[in-house]
Amino acid sequence: MPIVVNLDVMMAKRKIGLMELAELVNISPANLSILKNGKAKAIRFSTLEGICEALNCQPGDILEYRKEGPA
């Protein structure tokens, strides 16, 4: 998938754990883990906004587009 989730990188930079971030964003730790591991199919803007607020970052710090190579 060409969308890469760099949530783990931002969490490490901000020194915040999964449980703490999940509580701040008001989502379950399981759902946050799915997002963090790049297994999510979608993300709500309200969730993305909450993550950006909690981590003091921009959406582009968390989500990255990488063009896939030739098939």
CORFENFEN-V13044 format. One record per helix or strand of 2 or more residues. SS is the DSSP state (H for helix, E for strand). FROM is the first residue (numbers start at 1). LEN is the number of residues. If there is no record, write none. Layout:
SS FROM LEN
SS FROM LEN
This chain:
E 3 3
H 7 8
H 18 8
H 29 8
H 45 11
H 59 4
E 63 3
